Structures are given as C-alpha cells and as structure tokens.
Amino acid sequence: MENTLQSSYGTQSIDTSDLSNFKPFDEVTSEMVQGWVIDAMGEEEVANLEANLDSQIENEKNPTSITKTLDS
C-alpha cells in the first residue's frame, strides 16, 4: 500500500490598524498568535478547518481505497 501524506497550510492576514496593544516579537506567545488567528478567521471557519484536518487524519488511519501497482 502506498502511503501518501496529507497536509494543510495557509496564511491569515491580521488587522493591524490599531497597534495600541503592540507586543515586541520576543514577548509574543503561541497562545497570543492562535487567538489572533482565530479572531481573524472566525470560529466557524476554524471549526471547518479542524474538521477537515480530522477527516484527513481519519482517512490516513482507515483508508477507504487502496492503490494497487504492478509491484504490489
């Protein structure tokens, strides 16, 4: 069975029109960034992304089809 890896990547723009709460880079935490991205994307879009990733993982664990080659 051929093992193919699924992935997901993207970018998210963040509103920088109000920098009154600006944090220097060395003070930024993963939790802060995650909160900014969730706020920018919206809860529904985050839930859709998580569901898609969960589905990809489940399909890797329990594939619904197998590709056969002449070698297998």
C-alpha distances in whole Angstrom, upper triangle without the diagonal:
4,6,10,13,15,19,23,26,29,33,36,39,42,45,48,51,52,52,54,52,50,49,48,45,45,46,43,41,37,39,41,39,36,40,41,37,37,41,40,37,38,37,36,33,32,31,29,27,27,26,23,22,21,20,17,17,16,14,12,13,12,10,12,10,6,7,7,9,12,10,8
4,6,10,13,16,20,23,26,30,33,36,39,43,45,48,50,49,52,49,48,46,46,42,43,44,41,38,35,37,39,36,34,37,38,35,35,39,38,35,36,35,34,31,30,30,28,26,25,24,22,20,20,19,16,16,16,13,11,13,13,11,13,11,8,7,8,9,12,11,9
4,7,10,13,17,20,23,27,30,33,36,40,42,45,46,46,48,46,44,42,42,39,39,40,37,35,31,33,35,33,31,34,35,31,32,35,34,32,33,32,31,29,27,27,25,23,22,21,19,17,17,16,13,13,14,11,8,10,12,10,13,12,10,10,12,13,16,15,13
4,7,10,13,16,20,23,26,30,33,36,38,42,43,43,45,43,41,40,40,36,37,38,35,33,29,31,33,30,28,31,32,28,29,32,31,28,30,30,28,26,25,24,22,20,20,19,16,15,16,15,11,11,13,11,8,11,13,11,13,12,11,11,13,14,18,17,16
4,7,10,13,17,20,23,27,29,33,35,38,40,39,42,39,38,36,36,33,33,34,31,29,25,27,29,26,24,28,28,25,25,29,28,25,27,27,26,23,22,22,20,17,17,17,14,12,14,13,9,9,12,10,8,11,13,12,15,15,14,14,17,18,22,20,19
4,7,10,14,18,20,24,26,30,32,36,37,37,39,37,36,34,34,31,32,33,29,27,24,25,27,24,22,25,26,22,22,26,25,22,24,23,22,19,18,18,16,14,14,14,11,9,11,10,7,8,11,9,8,12,13,12,15,15,15,16,19,20,24,23,22
4,7,10,14,17,20,23,26,29,32,33,33,36,33,32,31,31,27,29,29,26,24,20,22,24,21,19,22,22,19,19,23,22,19,21,21,20,17,16,17,15,12,12,13,10,8,11,12,8,10,13,12,11,14,17,16,18,19,19,19,23,24,27,27,26
4,7,11,13,17,19,23,25,28,30,30,33,30,29,28,29,25,27,27,24,22,19,20,21,18,16,19,19,15,16,19,18,15,18,18,17,14,13,14,13,9,10,12,9,8,11,12,10,11,15,14,14,17,19,18,20,21,22,22,26,27,30,30,29
4,7,10,14,16,20,22,25,27,27,30,28,26,25,25,22,24,25,21,20,17,19,19,16,15,18,17,13,15,18,16,14,17,18,18,14,13,15,14,10,12,14,12,11,14,15,13,15,18,18,18,20,23,22,24,25,25,25,29,30,33,33,32
4,7,10,13,17,19,22,24,24,27,25,24,23,24,21,23,24,20,20,17,18,18,14,14,16,15,11,13,16,13,12,15,17,17,13,12,15,14,11,13,16,14,13,17,18,16,18,21,21,21,24,26,25,27,27,28,28,32,33,36,36,35
4,7,10,13,15,18,20,20,24,22,20,20,21,18,21,22,18,18,16,17,16,12,13,15,12,9,12,14,11,10,14,16,17,13,13,16,16,13,15,18,16,16,20,21,20,21,24,25,24,27,29,29,30,31,32,32,36,36,40,40,39
4,6,10,12,15,17,18,21,19,18,18,20,18,21,20,17,17,15,16,14,11,11,12,10,7,10,10,7,8,11,14,15,12,12,15,15,13,15,18,17,17,20,22,21,23,26,26,27,29,31,31,32,33,35,35,39,40,43,43,42
4,7,9,12,14,15,18,17,16,17,18,17,20,20,17,18,16,17,15,12,13,13,10,8,11,11,7,9,12,16,17,14,14,18,18,16,19,22,21,21,24,26,25,27,29,30,30,33,35,34,36,37,38,39,42,43,46,46,46
4,6,9,11,11,14,14,13,14,16,15,18,18,14,16,15,15,12,10,11,11,7,7,10,9,6,9,12,15,17,15,15,19,19,18,20,23,23,23,25,27,27,28,31,32,32,34,37,37,38,40,41,41,45,46,49,49,48
4,6,8,9,12,12,12,14,16,16,20,19,16,18,18,17,14,12,14,13,9,10,12,10,8,11,13,17,19,17,17,21,22,21,23,26,26,26,28,30,30,32,34,35,36,38,40,40,41,43,44,45,48,49,53,53,52
4,5,6,10,10,9,12,14,14,18,17,15,17,18,18,14,13,16,14,11,12,15,13,11,15,17,20,22,21,21,24,25,24,26,29,29,29,31,33,33,34,37,38,38,40,43,43,44,46,47,47,51,52,55,55,54
4,6,9,11,11,14,16,18,21,20,18,21,21,21,17,17,19,17,14,15,17,15,13,17,18,22,24,22,23,26,27,26,28,31,31,31,34,36,36,37,40,41,41,44,46,46,47,48,50,50,54,55,58,58,57
4,6,8,8,12,15,17,20,18,17,19,20,20,16,16,18,16,13,16,18,15,14,18,19,22,24,24,23,27,28,27,29,32,32,32,35,37,37,38,41,42,42,44,46,47,48,50,51,52,56,57,60,60,59
4,5,5,9,11,13,16,15,14,17,19,18,14,15,18,16,13,16,18,16,15,19,20,23,26,25,24,28,29,28,29,33,33,33,35,37,37,38,41,42,42,44,46,47,49,50,52,52,56,56,60,59,59
4,6,9,12,15,17,15,15,18,20,19,15,16,19,17,15,18,20,17,17,21,22,24,28,27,26,29,31,30,31,35,35,35,37,40,40,40,43,45,45,46,49,49,51,53,54,55,58,59,63,62,61
4,6,10,12,14,12,12,14,16,15,12,13,16,14,12,16,17,15,16,20,20,22,26,25,24,27,29,28,29,32,33,32,34,37,37,37,40,42,42,43,46,47,48,50,52,52,56,57,61,60,59
4,7,9,12,10,10,13,15,15,12,12,16,14,12,16,18,16,16,20,21,23,27,26,24,28,30,28,29,32,33,32,34,37,36,37,40,41,41,42,45,46,48,50,51,51,55,55,59,58,57
4,6,8,6,6,10,13,13,10,11,15,14,12,16,18,17,18,21,22,24,27,26,24,27,29,27,28,32,32,31,33,36,35,35,38,40,39,41,44,44,47,48,49,50,53,54,57,56,55
4,6,5,7,10,14,15,12,13,16,16,15,18,20,20,20,23,25,26,30,28,26,30,31,29,29,33,33,32,34,37,36,36,39,41,40,41,44,45,47,49,49,50,53,54,57,55,55
4,5,5,9,11,13,11,11,15,16,14,16,19,19,19,22,24,25,28,27,24,28,29,27,27,31,31,29,31,34,33,33,36,38,37,38,41,42,44,46,46,46,50,50,53,52,51
4,6,8,11,13,12,13,16,17,16,18,21,22,22,24,26,27,30,29,26,29,31,28,28,32,32,30,32,35,34,33,37,38,37,38,42,43,45,47,47,47,50,51,54,52,52
4,6,10,11,10,11,14,15,15,17,19,19,20,23,24,25,29,27,25,28,30,28,27,31,32,30,31,35,34,33,36,38,37,38,41,43,45,47,47,48,51,52,55,54,53
4,7,8,6,7,11,11,11,13,16,16,17,19,21,22,25,24,21,24,26,24,24,27,28,26,28,31,30,30,33,35,34,35,38,39,42,43,44,45,48,49,52,51,50
4,5,5,7,9,10,11,13,14,16,17,19,20,20,23,22,19,22,24,22,21,25,26,23,25,28,28,27,30,32,31,32,35,37,39,41,42,43,46,47,50,49,48
4,5,5,6,9,10,11,12,14,15,16,18,18,21,19,16,19,21,18,18,21,22,20,21,25,24,23,26,28,27,28,31,33,35,37,38,39,42,43,47,45,44
4,6,5,6,9,10,10,12,14,15,16,16,19,18,15,17,20,18,17,21,22,20,21,25,25,24,26,29,28,29,32,33,36,38,39,40,44,45,49,47,46
4,5,5,6,9,10,11,12,14,15,16,19,18,16,18,21,19,19,22,23,22,23,27,27,26,29,31,31,32,35,36,38,40,41,42,46,47,51,49,48
4,5,5,6,9,10,11,12,14,15,18,16,14,17,19,17,17,21,21,20,22,25,24,24,27,29,29,30,33,34,36,38,39,40,43,44,48,47,46
4,5,5,6,9,10,10,12,12,15,14,11,14,16,14,13,17,18,17,18,21,21,21,24,26,26,27,30,31,33,35,36,37,41,42,46,45,44
4,5,5,6,9,10,10,11,14,14,11,14,17,15,15,18,20,19,20,23,24,24,26,29,29,30,32,33,35,37,39,40,44,45,49,48,47
4,6,5,6,9,10,12,15,14,12,15,17,16,17,20,21,20,22,25,25,25,28,30,30,32,34,35,36,38,40,41,44,46,49,49,48
4,5,5,6,8,10,12,11,9,13,14,12,13,17,17,17,19,22,22,22,25,27,27,29,31,31,33,35,36,37,41,42,46,45,44
4,5,5,6,6,9,9,7,10,12,11,12,15,16,16,18,20,21,22,24,26,26,28,30,30,32,34,36,37,41,42,46,46,44
4,6,5,7,11,10,9,12,14,14,15,18,19,19,21,23,24,25,27,29,30,31,33,34,35,37,39,40,44,46,50,49,48
4,6,9,11,10,10,13,14,14,16,18,19,19,21,23,24,25,27,29,30,31,33,34,35,37,38,39,43,44,48,48,47
4,7,8,6,7,10,11,10,12,15,15,16,18,20,21,22,24,25,27,28,30,30,31,33,35,36,40,41,45,45,44
4,6,6,6,9,10,11,12,14,16,17,18,20,22,23,25,26,28,29,30,31,32,34,36,37,41,43,47,47,45
4,6,5,6,9,10,10,12,14,15,16,18,20,21,22,24,26,27,28,29,30,32,35,36,40,42,46,46,44
4,5,5,6,9,10,11,12,14,15,16,19,20,21,23,25,26,27,27,27,30,33,34,38,40,44,44,42
4,5,5,6,9,10,11,12,14,15,17,18,20,21,23,24,25,26,26,28,31,32,36,38,42,42,40
4,5,5,6,9,10,11,12,14,15,17,18,20,21,23,24,25,26,28,30,32,35,38,41,41,39
4,5,5,6,9,10,10,12,14,15,16,18,20,21,22,23,24,26,29,31,34,37,41,40,38
4,5,5,6,9,10,11,12,14,15,16,19,20,21,21,21,24,26,28,32,34,38,38,36
4,5,5,6,9,10,11,12,14,15,17,19,20,20,21,23,25,27,30,32,36,36,34
4,5,5,6,9,10,11,12,14,15,17,18,19,20,23,25,27,30,33,36,36,34
4,5,5,6,9,10,10,12,14,15,16,17,18,20,23,25,29,31,35,35,33
4,5,5,6,9,10,11,12,14,15,15,16,18,21,22,26,28,32,32,30
4,5,5,6,9,10,11,12,14,15,16,18,20,22,25,28,31,31,29
4,5,5,6,9,10,11,12,13,15,18,20,22,25,28,32,31,29
4,5,5,6,9,10,10,11,12,15,17,19,23,25,29,29,27
4,5,5,6,9,10,10,12,13,15,17,20,23,27,26,24
4,5,5,6,9,10,12,15,16,18,21,24,27,26,24
4,5,5,6,8,10,13,15,17,21,23,27,26,24
4,5,5,5,7,9,11,14,17,20,24,23,21
4,6,6,9,10,11,13,16,19,22,21,19
4,6,10,12,12,15,18,20,24,23,20
4,6,9,10,14,16,19,23,22,19
4,6,7,10,13,16,20,20,17
4,7,10,13,17,20,21,18
4,7,10,13,16,17,15
4,6,10,13,14,11
4,7,10,11,9
4,7,8,6
4,5,5
4,6
4
